[in-house]
Amino acid sequence: MKRPELAVLGGTAVVTGAAGGMGEHLAKGVARRGADVVVIDRDETGLRRVVEEIGRETPGATVTSHVVDLADRPAADAVIARVRDEHPGVTMLFNNAGVALGGRFDEVGADDFDWLLEINLHVPIRFTRALLPLMLANGQGQVVNLSSLFGLVGPPGQTAYSTSKYGLRGFSESLRSELEEEGHPVGVTVVHPGGIRTNIAANARVGAGTDPAEAAQGKADFAKVLRYPADKAAEEIIEAAVARRPRVLIGNDAKGLDVLARVTPGRYWSPMGRAMALAAKRS
């Protein structure tokens, strides 16, 4: 049975990675819809700007901010505990924070690989573990996990990133199944954005064993295919979360490659690689 739409008004939405990109627009969007907002990011200056802009755009919104590097597990766990203890009215969790790491598996060191997994996979799981009981107690809620196009397909040079995003997809789908089976009033939305216009490529780490020139060219080519507006993507994600949609594909690239991966699950890279190369040349 389909659950009724989530009543955002009066609840609290938690948004990680909120100092820019989709996270900034997610925070602004839920504030406009009447939610109190908890925003989290390591970028103190960017986070302060977002809080100030929400205050100007939505004067009645209550916004709480936490500056933390989510790769620092003790610091992150302290913030997670504070959010849990200080915001019992949580009804929405947007696990949006994410980082990228370029390089083939044999070019990426174990420390960098673990750094990415901590932020992209382990932190969303720990946030969910802490806040899900609040949503269940509140009688409604939605966990929104930002996977990726690379949680649908696994291209070369993205082993670490795809590992984290496939993992987040699996976590989301299994948790959703468990909640549905038990008839709980909380849902899970997993989001697969394609090329969203953010700074994730520019800020990506590069594996220590990667050729610097090759890495720079890869960043430049990847940045060219990031075209979808972040504010538009955020609005689609919020509407999907409110409507309790289980799965969202953002952009024609995500939609097309999702079909390709299902039709040719063992051979999608060749046409995908050609299409990405062509798109980069046209930009």
Phi, psi and chi 1 to 4 in degrees:
 res  aa     phi    psi   chi1   chi2   chi3   chi4
   1 MET       -  134.1 -176.5  175.8   67.9      -
   2 LYS   -72.2  132.5 -176.7  178.9  178.3 -179.3
   3 ARG   -74.0  151.5  -64.5 -173.9 -179.6   93.2
   4 PRO   -67.7  159.5   24.7  -34.2      -      -
   5 GLU   -60.9  149.4  -69.6 -164.4   -8.0      -
   6 LEU   -74.0  133.5 -171.6   66.3      -      -
   7 ALA   -85.2   97.4      -      -      -      -
   8 VAL   -68.4  -40.2  177.2      -      -      -
   9 LEU   -56.0  126.2 -174.2   65.1      -      -
  10 GLY    95.2  -14.2      -      -      -      -
  11 GLY   -93.3  179.8      -      -      -      -
  12 THR  -118.6  131.7  -62.5      -      -      -
  13 ALA  -109.3  132.3      -      -      -      -
  14 VAL  -105.8  128.6  177.4      -      -      -
  15 VAL  -127.9  119.0 -176.5      -      -      -
  16 THR   -93.3  154.7   66.4      -      -      -
  17 GLY    64.1   45.2      -      -      -      -
  18 ALA   -96.5    5.1      -      -      -      -
  19 ALA   -84.4   -2.7      -      -      -      -
  20 GLY  -177.0  179.0      -      -      -      -
  21 GLY    58.8 -145.2      -      -      -      -
  22 MET   -63.8  -34.4  -74.7 -169.4  -65.1      -
  23 GLY   -60.5  -41.6      -      -      -      -
  24 GLU   -58.7  -45.7  169.0 -177.2  -12.5      -
  25 HIS   -75.5  -29.2  -64.9  -68.3      -      -
  26 LEU   -63.0  -45.8  -72.6  169.6      -      -
  27 ALA   -62.2  -44.8      -      -      -      -
  28 LYS   -65.8  -38.8  -68.7  177.2  176.8  178.4
  29 GLY   -67.6  -42.7      -      -      -      -
  30 VAL   -72.0  -30.5  -68.2      -      -      -
  31 ALA   -64.6  -42.0      -      -      -      -
  32 ARG   -61.7  -28.7  -73.9 -165.6  -59.8  -90.3
  33 ARG   -88.0    4.9  -72.2  166.0  172.3   80.8
  34 GLY   103.1    4.0      -      -      -      -
  35 ALA   -86.3  146.9      -      -      -      -
  36 ASP   -73.1  152.4  -67.2  -26.5      -      -
  37 VAL  -130.7  136.9 -171.1      -      -      -
  38 VAL  -113.8  119.4  178.2      -      -      -
  39 VAL  -112.5  141.3  -68.5      -      -      -
  40 ILE  -137.1  133.0  -61.6  160.4      -      -
  41 ASP  -168.5  162.0 -155.0  -70.1      -      -
  42 ARG   -86.5  -16.4   66.7  178.1  179.2  177.3
  43 ASP   -86.9   96.6  178.0   -1.6      -      -
  44 GLU   -63.5  -43.0 -177.0  174.1    6.3      -
  45 THR   -64.5  -46.8  -59.3      -      -      -
  46 GLY   -63.8  -39.6      -      -      -      -
  47 LEU   -66.4  -40.2 -156.5   59.1      -      -
  48 ARG   -61.9  -41.1 -174.6 -176.4  -53.6  115.3
  49 ARG   -60.9  -45.3  174.1 -173.5   59.2   79.2
  50 VAL   -62.0  -43.0  171.0      -      -      -
  51 VAL   -61.1  -43.9  171.3      -      -      -
  52 GLU   -64.0  -40.2  -68.8  172.6   -7.3      -
  53 GLU   -69.0  -37.6  -69.7  178.3    0.1      -
  54 ILE   -63.0  -39.8  -68.9  174.6      -      -
  55 GLY   -61.3  -37.8      -      -      -      -
  56 ARG   -75.5  -40.7  -70.2 -164.8  -63.0  -90.5
  57 GLU   -78.9  -34.7  -64.3  169.2    7.3      -
  58 THR  -134.0   78.2  -46.2      -      -      -
  59 PRO   -57.1  -28.0  -22.9   33.8      -      -
  60 GLY   -83.7   -5.2      -      -      -      -
  61 ALA   -76.8  140.8      -      -      -      -
  62 THR   -97.3  121.9  -61.2      -      -      -
  63 VAL  -123.7  128.3 -174.2      -      -      -
  64 THR  -117.5  133.9  -54.6      -      -      -
  65 SER  -120.2  148.1   64.7      -      -      -
  66 HIS  -134.2  123.8  -64.3  -80.2      -      -
  67 VAL   -96.5  119.9  177.7      -      -      -
  68 VAL  -159.3  144.3   64.1      -      -      -
  69 ASP   -86.8  111.3 -178.8   -6.4      -      -
  70 LEU   -68.5  -11.3  -66.0  176.0      -      -
  71 ALA   -76.8  -15.7      -      -      -      -
  72 ASP   -89.6   97.7 -178.3  -20.9      -      -
  73 ARG   -59.1  -47.4 -179.8  168.6  -70.8 -154.4
  74 PRO   -60.4  -41.9  -25.2   35.8      -      -
  75 ALA   -66.7  -42.4      -      -      -      -
  76 ALA   -64.2  -42.1      -      -      -      -
  77 ASP   -65.4  -32.7  -78.6  -12.6      -      -
  78 ALA   -65.5  -40.9      -      -      -      -
  79 VAL   -67.9  -42.7  166.6      -      -      -
  80 ILE   -57.8  -43.3  -68.7  170.5      -      -
  81 ALA   -64.8  -39.7      -      -      -      -
  82 ARG   -63.6  -45.0  -77.2 -167.4   62.7 -174.1
  83 VAL   -60.6  -44.8  173.1      -      -      -
  84 ARG   -60.4  -44.9  177.9 -162.0   62.5 -151.7
  85 ASP   -78.2  -31.0  -65.0  -16.3      -      -
  86 GLU   -97.0  -10.4  -63.2  174.9    5.7      -
  87 HIS  -133.2   70.0  -59.7  -83.4      -      -
  88 PRO   -65.8  -14.7   24.4  -34.9      -      -
  89 GLY   -88.4   18.4      -      -      -      -
  90 VAL   -61.6  129.5  167.9      -      -      -
  91 THR  -127.4  -10.1   55.0      -      -      -
  92 MET  -140.6  136.3  -59.0 -173.1   83.7      -
  93 LEU  -128.3  119.6  167.9   61.4      -      -
  94 PHE  -107.0  100.4  -67.5   87.2      -      -
  95 ASN   -81.7   83.2  -78.2  -49.2      -      -
  96 ASN  -101.9  -28.1  166.6   75.6      -      -
  97 ALA   -58.6  136.1      -      -      -      -
  98 GLY  -160.9  154.3      -      -      -      -
  99 VAL  -131.5  162.8  -67.6      -      -      -
 100 ALA  -122.0  155.9      -      -      -      -
 101 LEU  -146.1  110.4  172.0   60.8      -      -
 102 GLY   -87.0  147.4      -      -      -      -
 103 GLY   131.5  145.6      -      -      -      -
 104 ARG   -70.5  163.1  -64.1  174.9 -177.9  -90.9
 105 PHE   -53.9  -41.5 -179.0   67.3      -      -
 106 ASP   -79.0   -2.7   60.0   -6.0      -      -
 107 GLU  -102.4  -10.4  -61.8  170.3  -23.5      -
 108 VAL  -106.3  126.1  171.5      -      -      -
 109 GLY   -73.7  160.3      -      -      -      -
 110 ALA   -62.2  -37.1      -      -      -      -
 111 ASP   -64.8  -43.4  -72.1  -15.6      -      -
 112 ASP   -66.7  -40.1  -79.3  -18.6      -      -
 113 PHE   -60.0  -46.2 -152.8  108.4      -      -
 114 ASP   -67.4  -35.7  -70.7  -13.3      -      -
 115 TRP   -58.0  -45.6  163.7   79.3      -      -
 116 LEU   -66.3  -44.3 -179.8  140.2      -      -
 117 LEU   -62.1  -35.7  -70.9  179.5      -      -
 118 GLU   -60.0  -47.4 -176.8   69.9   14.6      -
 119 ILE   -76.4  -45.8  -63.4  169.2      -      -
 120 ASN   -81.1  -25.3  -71.0    7.4      -      -
 121 LEU  -123.7  -52.7 -179.2   58.1      -      -
 122 HIS   -68.5  -39.1  -64.0  -55.1      -      -
 123 VAL   -63.7  -47.3  163.2      -      -      -
 124 PRO   -57.7  -37.9  -27.2   35.0      -      -
 125 ILE   -65.2  -41.8  -68.8  170.7      -      -
 126 ARG   -72.3  -35.8  -61.6 -153.1  -49.3  -78.7
 127 PHE   -62.2  -44.1 -102.7  110.2      -      -
 128 THR   -63.9  -42.8  -56.9      -      -      -
 129 ARG   -60.1  -37.0 -173.3  179.1  -62.4  -80.8
 130 ALA   -77.6  -37.8      -      -      -      -
 131 LEU   -99.3  -19.5  -58.3 -175.0      -      -
 132 LEU   -58.0  -43.1  179.2   58.7      -      -
 133 PRO   -59.1  -32.6  -26.0   36.0      -      -
 134 LEU   -66.0  -43.6  -60.8 -179.6      -      -
 135 MET   -63.2  -41.7  -62.1 -175.8 -160.9      -
 136 LEU   -62.5  -40.8  -66.4  171.8      -      -
 137 ALA   -67.9  -32.4      -      -      -      -
 138 ASN   -78.9   -9.8  -69.1  -30.9      -      -
 139 GLY    82.0    7.8      -      -      -      -
 140 GLN  -167.3  157.6   64.8  169.0  -20.4      -
 141 GLY   167.1  163.0      -      -      -      -
 142 GLN  -145.7  126.1 -163.2   74.6    3.6      -
 143 VAL   -96.0  125.8  176.9      -      -      -
 144 VAL  -118.0  113.5 -176.0      -      -      -
 145 ASN  -109.1  124.6  -70.4  -31.1      -      -
 146 LEU   -87.2   97.2  -87.0  -69.8      -      -
 147 SER   -82.3 -133.0  179.9      -      -      -
 148 SER  -169.6  166.6  169.3      -      -      -
 149 LEU   -54.0  -35.8  165.2   61.3      -      -
 150 PHE   -83.0   11.9  -66.9  161.0      -      -
 151 GLY   -99.4    1.2      -      -      -      -
 152 LEU  -110.8  -34.1  -59.3  169.2      -      -
 153 VAL  -134.6  151.8  -65.4      -      -      -
 154 GLY  -119.8   94.7      -      -      -      -
 155 PRO   -82.7  161.1   31.5  -34.3      -      -
 156 PRO   -64.2  147.6   21.7  -31.9      -      -
 157 GLY    84.2    1.2      -      -      -      -
 158 GLN  -129.3   32.5  -64.6  -67.0  -29.1      -
 159 THR   -60.0  -47.1  -50.9      -      -      -
 160 ALA   -65.0  -48.3      -      -      -      -
 161 TYR   -62.8  -46.6 -169.6   74.4      -      -
 162 SER   -64.3  -37.0  -76.4      -      -      -
 163 THR   -57.4  -45.1  -63.0      -      -      -
 164 SER   -68.3  -39.7   69.8      -      -      -
 165 LYS   -79.0  -34.7  -65.9  -55.9 -175.8  178.5
 166 TYR   -65.0  -38.8  -90.7   89.2      -      -
 167 GLY   -62.3  -42.6      -      -      -      -
 168 LEU   -66.9  -36.7 -167.2   56.3      -      -
 169 ARG   -61.9  -47.3  170.8 -172.7  172.1 -175.8
 170 GLY   -63.4  -42.5      -      -      -      -
 171 PHE   -58.8  -45.6  169.3   68.5      -      -
 172 SER   -63.5  -46.6  -57.7      -      -      -
 173 GLU   -68.7  -39.7  -67.0 -179.3    0.5      -
 174 SER   -69.5  -41.8 -172.8      -      -      -
 175 LEU   -63.1  -41.5  177.0   61.1      -      -
 176 ARG   -59.2  -43.5 -177.8 -164.6  -49.5  123.8
 177 SER   -61.9  -40.7  -62.6      -      -      -
 178 GLU   -64.7  -44.4  -68.1  174.2   -2.1      -
 179 LEU   -65.7  -39.4  -67.1  169.1      -      -
 180 GLU   -66.6  -42.1  -71.9  177.8   -8.1      -
 181 GLU   -61.6  -36.7 -175.1  176.0   59.8      -
 182 GLU   -86.6   -3.8  -64.3  -63.6  -37.2      -
 183 GLY    71.7   26.0      -      -      -      -
 184 HIS   -74.7  153.0  -71.5  -55.5      -      -
 185 PRO   -85.1   22.4   33.4  -36.5      -      -
 186 VAL  -121.9  136.2  177.6      -      -      -
 187 GLY  -117.1  174.4      -      -      -      -
 188 VAL  -132.4  128.6 -179.8      -      -      -
 189 THR  -113.1  125.3  -61.6      -      -      -
 190 VAL  -107.6  131.3   60.8      -      -      -
 191 VAL  -112.2  133.9 -175.0      -      -      -
 192 HIS  -120.1   86.7  -62.7  -79.7      -      -
 193 PRO   -76.8  146.6   -9.2   25.5      -      -
 194 GLY   -87.5 -132.6      -      -      -      -
 195 GLY   -81.4   89.8      -      -      -      -
 196 ILE   -91.7  139.5  -49.9  -60.2      -      -
 197 ARG   -75.8   87.2 -161.9 -179.6  -57.1  141.4
 198 THR  -134.7 -176.7   70.2      -      -      -
 199 ASN   -95.5   15.8  -69.8  -35.8      -      -
 200 ILE   -62.6  -36.9 -169.7  167.1      -      -
 201 ALA   -70.5  -43.3      -      -      -      -
 202 ALA   -63.7  -33.5      -      -      -      -
 203 ASN   -93.0    2.4  -65.0  -27.2      -      -
 204 ALA   -66.2  143.7      -      -      -      -
 205 ARG   -77.5  159.5  -79.6 -167.6 -173.5 -176.8
 206 VAL  -125.0  136.4  176.7      -      -      -
 207 GLY   -57.4  142.5      -      -      -      -
 208 ALA   -60.4  -26.8      -      -      -      -
 209 GLY   -91.4    5.8      -      -      -      -
 210 THR   -85.7  138.9  -55.1      -      -      -
 211 ASP   -63.3  125.9  176.4   79.0      -      -
 212 PRO   -56.9  -42.0  -25.2   34.5      -      -
 213 ALA   -65.8  -42.1      -      -      -      -
 214 GLU   -64.3  -39.7 -179.3 -178.2  -21.9      -
 215 ALA   -65.2  -43.2      -      -      -      -
 216 ALA   -63.3  -41.4      -      -      -      -
 217 GLN   -66.1  -39.6 -173.8   61.1   52.3      -
 218 GLY   -62.3  -42.2      -      -      -      -
 219 LYS   -61.7  -44.5  -84.6 -169.2  176.0 -173.6
 220 ALA   -64.1  -43.4      -      -      -      -
 221 ASP   -65.8  -41.4  -70.7  -16.1      -      -
 222 PHE   -66.6  -38.7 -168.6   69.1      -      -
 223 ALA   -61.5  -29.5      -      -      -      -
 224 LYS   -67.6  -26.0  -69.7  177.4 -178.6  178.1
 225 VAL   -94.6    4.2  -59.9      -      -      -
 226 LEU   -89.1   90.5  -56.7 -179.1      -      -
 227 ARG  -118.2  -22.9  -61.3  174.6  176.2  173.5
 228 TYR   -73.9  128.3 -155.6   86.6      -      -
 229 PRO   -61.3  133.3  -20.7   32.8      -      -
 230 ALA   -65.0  -35.1      -      -      -      -
 231 ASP   -68.4  -38.0   56.5  -16.3      -      -
 232 LYS   -66.2  -42.3 -176.8  177.9  178.1 -178.1
 233 ALA   -60.7  -43.3      -      -      -      -
 234 ALA   -62.0  -41.1      -      -      -      -
 235 GLU   -63.1  -40.7  -74.4  -63.7  -57.6      -
 236 GLU   -63.7  -39.3  -68.2 -178.3   33.0      -
 237 ILE   -66.6  -44.3  -67.2  166.4      -      -
 238 ILE   -63.0  -45.6  -65.4  169.5      -      -
 239 GLU   -61.6  -39.2  -70.5  -58.0  -48.6      -
 240 ALA   -65.4  -39.8      -      -      -      -
 241 ALA   -66.4  -43.7      -      -      -      -
 242 VAL   -63.2  -38.0  171.7      -      -      -
 243 ALA   -81.9   -1.6      -      -      -      -
 244 ARG    61.6   38.1  -63.6 -179.6  176.0  -84.4
 245 ARG   -72.0  137.1  -73.7  174.7   55.5 -167.4
 246 PRO   -75.9  -26.0   25.4  -34.1      -      -
 247 ARG  -148.8  135.6 -174.1  170.8 -174.2 -100.9
 248 VAL  -133.8  129.9 -174.3      -      -      -
 249 LEU  -108.5  126.1  -57.5  173.1      -      -
 250 ILE  -109.1  116.5  -53.4  -69.3      -      -
 251 GLY    97.8  150.3      -      -      -      -
 252 ASN   -65.1  -29.4  -70.8  -26.9      -      -
 253 ASP   -65.2  -43.7   48.2   -2.6      -      -
 254 ALA   -65.0  -41.5      -      -      -      -
 255 LYS   -66.3  -43.4  -65.4  171.4 -175.5  175.5
 256 GLY   -67.8  -42.9      -      -      -      -
 257 LEU   -74.0  -25.3  -72.4  170.9      -      -
 258 ASP   -63.2  -43.5  175.6   54.4      -      -
 259 VAL   -65.3  -45.0  172.9      -      -      -
 260 LEU   -59.8  -42.5 -179.2   62.9      -      -
 261 ALA   -66.9  -30.6      -      -      -      -
 262 ARG   -80.4  -32.6  -75.1 -172.7  -80.3  116.3
 263 VAL   -77.3  -41.4  172.6      -      -      -
 264 THR  -128.4   69.9   58.7      -      -      -
 265 PRO   -61.9  -22.7   21.8  -33.0      -      -
 266 GLY  -103.7   -1.2      -      -      -      -
 267 ARG  -138.1   22.7  -64.6 -173.3  175.5   88.4
 268 TYR   -76.9  -19.8   57.6   71.9      -      -
 269 TRP   -65.5  -38.1  170.7 -115.7      -      -
 270 SER   -58.8  -55.0 -179.2      -      -      -
 271 PRO   -67.3  -32.8   20.3  -31.2      -      -
 272 MET   -65.0  -45.4  174.3 -175.4  168.3      -
 273 GLY   -61.8  -41.2      -      -      -      -
 274 ARG   -63.7  -41.5  -70.3 -163.9  -61.4  -90.2
 275 ALA   -64.8  -42.0      -      -      -      -
 276 MET   -66.4  -38.8  -69.0 -178.1   69.0      -
 277 ALA   -64.8  -40.7      -      -      -      -
 278 LEU   -66.0  -41.7 -176.9   59.7      -      -
 279 ALA   -63.9  -38.9      -      -      -      -
 280 ALA   -66.0  -39.0      -      -      -      -
 281 LYS   -67.3  -33.4  -72.2  180.0 -179.4  177.8
 282 ARG   -74.6  -18.8  -71.7  175.7  174.2  172.5
 283 SER   -78.2      -  -60.2      -      -      -
